[in-house]
Each structure stands twice: as structure tokens, then as C-alpha cells.
Amino acid sequence: MDTGVKNIPKKYYSDKLDLDHISNLSLFLYDQDLVIMAKNANDTVIAVHEYFFKDSTDFLKFLSEDTLLNASNTQGKLFVFNDAFNLVPGVLFDPMQKSTYLNFNTDLDPDTQEVFYDGVDSNNIQVVGSVDKTLLKLLDEILPDMEVYHGALPVLDFLLRQRQDMVDQTIWIMVHQSHVFLASFKNHELVLFNRFPVRDNKELLKYLFIAIQQLDFDRLHCRINVIGPLEQIGADIDHLRDYFKNLHFPNPTSNQNYLPGVIEFQESKRFEAYWTI
């Protein structure tokens, strides 16, 4: 891992925070970033912790010392953001073949990886993913009633709920740390969805032009929506505007409720600050 990662945590609290009032946690796990979101019985966010770690030692330290994780609550959801995922049409999905689906685009080691799946869009799409078994065991000891999802699931849930309001050629760029989810819709139907590493404008443009060419989109006509901080992937708005005229930066619809003092987390522009499942 990059040893230059700054492991200074960011913490947001409600002035009414009581650890005994935590009803469930949402954990968003990236390569070098962990967000812990605590909610009360009304499903309102009452605290958020964000950690940056450079190695497994850092990560284990956060797990053992974090006050939200070590409260009495046992309920939680883990959202894993990695490249080990695949989308399967619901009508073709067979749970017994979940590892086979994942092997289409990743080298799955069944001894070290736990495979999981869940449906979106009324189970029309099944999202199959995997996570390290050792990591999962550690988290399961902290949150024994934990559900596991791939990070693509809430992203797809959000996008598919917006599709009837989209123009006939729409591309979404969802920035997540050093990666993007790139989704394309044609006549309101999802036709492309994948996750890519991006380090600068050149790499982002490469993926956009490949998608536009493959789908026969009109570069000057298609609408491109960007959600998330472009600076995380070394890209900038002005450079994109040199190539695309129908470029937009909408504020995501939010299904997250916050108590005062925690709403500032949305200023990070992170997708999970607005939408989750």
C-alpha cells in the first residue's frame, strides 16, 4: 500500500450522541479508507468516523479502538468497494453458481475469499461480490449481526431509481476514492456498468471515450453526470468541459437523515453521505 496515506481520522458527532443509542452501523470499506456511520433507532445518522490507513496494522488498530464499533450495538452493514464483483440478470441467477459468476472477471480463491450476493431493482439484477475471509471474521466478531454487500449495490439502487428522468443517452461518473463507477443508460435502460481505477484526466477521458464509442453515443449530445470529488482521481471540471458540452454535477438525491452536527459529513461530497440501502 502507499505509505504516503495520511491516517488522520475525521469525526462528526451529534450533540445528542449517546453510544447506547446506536441501533446499527454502516461500514464503507475501500482500499485505504474506512467510513463508519452510526444510526439510532429512527435510522438517523448520529455519528460518522472516517479513517485513512496505510497498512493492515493501521486498519486493525482502528477496529480495536473505535468507539462506534465497540459500542454495545451488534447490528450492521458492510459495503465492500473492490473490483471483485459481477452483475447477473435475475432471471438467470442461480445462487449455487455464485462463485462461477465471479470467476468470469476475477481470479477467485475460495479458500481466502467469501462470496456474497444481493439483488437490486426488485431482484432484476443480482450483484455478486467477495471479501477476504480473515477480514470478515474480524468484523463479524465486532458486529455478529452484520450483512455484507458490494459497494456497487447502493450505487445501482440510486441510479436505477433515476432512470425514467434520464435523457436517451446518459453517462454517470461516480467517484469513490481512487476509482470511479461508470454507468451508461440508453433509452432508460442500463447498458454498461463497471469500476475503474483513475489517476488523472487522461485516464478518465479514456474510459469515457471507450464507453461513448462502444455504445455509439453522440459526444456532444449525451448527458454526463458527475457525483463525487473529482480531485480524488486527479481530474478537474475545466478539462472535461473541453470535450463534453452536456456536463452536469448534480447534488445526489438523499435518503440519509442526520442530526445536527453530523450533516457536515455531506460536505465531503461522498456518495455514501447521501445514499445507502
N, C-alpha and C positions, 0 to 999 in steps of 0.2 A: 504494500500500500504506500501511498505518497506520504512521506514523513513530514511534509510541509502543512498538513491539515491542522488548523487551529482548533484545539479541543476545549474552547471556552464555551460553556453551556449558556443557552438563552432560556430564561424562565419567565412565565407570565402567570399571574395569580389574581383570582378574585379576592376582594377584601373580605368576602364571607367564606373563604376556603376553610373547610374542616375535613381533614383526611378521612374521618369516619363517615363522611357524607359521599365519598366516592362510590359510585354504583358500578361503573365499568370503565375500562381503559381502551383506547385505540392506539396501537403502536404502528408507526410507519417506518420500515427499515430499508435503508439504502446501503450502498457500498461503504460509505464512510459517514453516515448520518442516521440518527435515530430521533424520531419525534414521538413523544408520549403525551397523549391527550386524555385528560381525566374529565369524566362527566358525572353529574349527580343523577338522582332517580328520575328527574324530569328530562333527562337526556340533554342537559345544558352543560356546555363546557365551563369548568370551574378552574382549570389549571392546564398549562402546557409547558413541557420541558423539551428543549431541543439540544441534542448533543452531537458534537463532531468528534470522531475518533480516528486515529491513525493506524491502529492495530487491534488485535484481539484482546490485549492486556487492557487497553483503554476501555474497550467495549464491556468486558467483564467487570471492570471497576464501576462503571455506570450502573450495570444491572444490580450489583450488590449494594450500592449506596443510595440509589434513587428513592426518594421519599414516596413518590406516587406509586412506583412498582411495589414497594414494600409495605404499603398500607394493607388494611385487613381485607380489602376487596379481592375477589377471585375471578371476576368476570372480565373478559377482554377479547379484542380482535387484533390479529396481527396481519398487516398488509406488507407483503414482501415485494420489493422492487428489484427484479433481476431479469436477465434475458431468458431464463428457463421457463417459458410459458408458450402455450399454443391455444388457438381458438378452434372449437369444434362445433359444427352445426348441431343443434339439439336433437334433430330427428335422426342423426347418425350416431349419436353419442352412446357408447357402451361403457359403464363405469369399470368393467373388468379390463378394458383396454386402455386405461388412463396412462399407463407408462408407455405404451406403444405410441399414443398420440404425441407425447412429449419427446419421444426419440426422433420424431420427424425433423426437429430443428435444434436439438441439443444432445450432447452425449451424457445420458443419464446413468449414474452409478446407483443402483438400487440399494447398495449396502450403506451408502452415506447420505442419500437424498430421500426425503419423504415427499411423496406425490399427493397433491390435493386438487380439488376442483369445486367449482360452484357455478351456478347459472345466472345469466343476466338477460334482460329483455324477455321476461316471462319464460325463461329457460330456452329461448330460441338459440342462444349461444352459451356454450359451456367453456369456461376459462380454466384450463389445466395448468398447474404450476408445480414447482418443487422448492424445497428449502432444506438446508443442512440439518440432519437428524440431531447432531450434537447441540446445535443452537436451539432447535425446537425443544429438546429435553430441558435445557436450562430455563427457557421461558415458561415451559409447562409446569415446572416446579414453583415458579412465582405466581403464575396465573393458571391454575389447573382447569378452569372452565374457559379456555381460550379457543376461539375459532380462527382458522388460518385462511387467508385469501391472497391471491396475487394482486399487486397494485394496479394491474390493468382493469380489474373488475370495477372499482368505483369510477375510473375514467370512462369506461364504456357505458356504465349506467348513466353518467351525466350526459355524454354525447348522444346516446340513443334517445334520450328524453327530449333533445333539442331538434331532432332531425326534421320534423314536419315544418319547422320555421326556417330551414336552410334553403339557400338557392340551389339550383340544379347541379352546380359544381362547387363543392366546398371542401376545403382542407383545414384541419385543425393541427396546430403545433402545441403540445402540452409539455412544458418544460419541467423536468424533475431532476434537479441537481445537474450532473454532467451528461444527462441523457434527455431525449425527447420521445414522447409518444407521438407518432404521426398517423393521423386518421384521415381518410378521404371518403366523402359521400357523393354519390352520383344519383340524381333524381331521388333523393331522400333515403337511399339505401347505402349501407356500409359496404365499401368495395376494397378498402385497404386499411390495415391496422398493424403497426409494428413499433418496436422500440429500438432507438439507435443512439450510439454514443456520439456526442457533438462537442468539438473543442473550439470552433471558430465559425465565422460567417461562411467560409468556403465549404466546410463540411455540411452545414445546414442547407446551403443552396444546392449542394449535390443531391441530397435526399429529396428536396422539393422538386427539382427538375426531373429526377428519375420518376417520381410519382406522377407529375404532370404529363410526361411523355408516355408512360405506360397506360395511363387512363385516358389519353387523348383529350386532356383538358386544355382550355384556352387560357394561356398565362395571364392575359390582360383582363379576362372576364371572371375567372374563378375567384371566389372569395377565400381569403386565407385568414383564419382567426388564430391569434397567439395568446395563450394563457400561461403565465409564469414569468419569472425574471430572466430576460434574455442574457443578462450579464453572467449568469451561472454557466452558460455554454459558450461564452466568448463571442456572442453575436450582438448586433445593435440594430435599432429600428431604421436608422437612416440608410444603412447598407441594403436592407431588404427592400426599402422603398425605391431603390434604383432599378429593381427588377419586377416589382409587383405593384399594381395600382389599386387593387381592391384588397388592401391590407387593413386588418382591424385588430384591436386589442381590447376585447370586451371584458368587463368585470363578470366573473362567473356568477350564475345564479347560486344562491347559498341555501343549503339545508341544515347549516350549523347554527345553533343558538349559543350565545355567550353571555356570561355575567359580566358586569362592568369590571374593567381591569384586565380582562383576557382578550377582548375584541382586538387589541393591538396586534395580536398574532396575525390577523388578516393583512396587516401592512407588509408582511413578508411576501405577499403575492403567491404563496404556495397554494397549489390546488387543494390540498387536504385541509387548508384553513377555511375553505368554502364548502366542500362537498365530500361526503363519505356515505357509506351504506350501513 
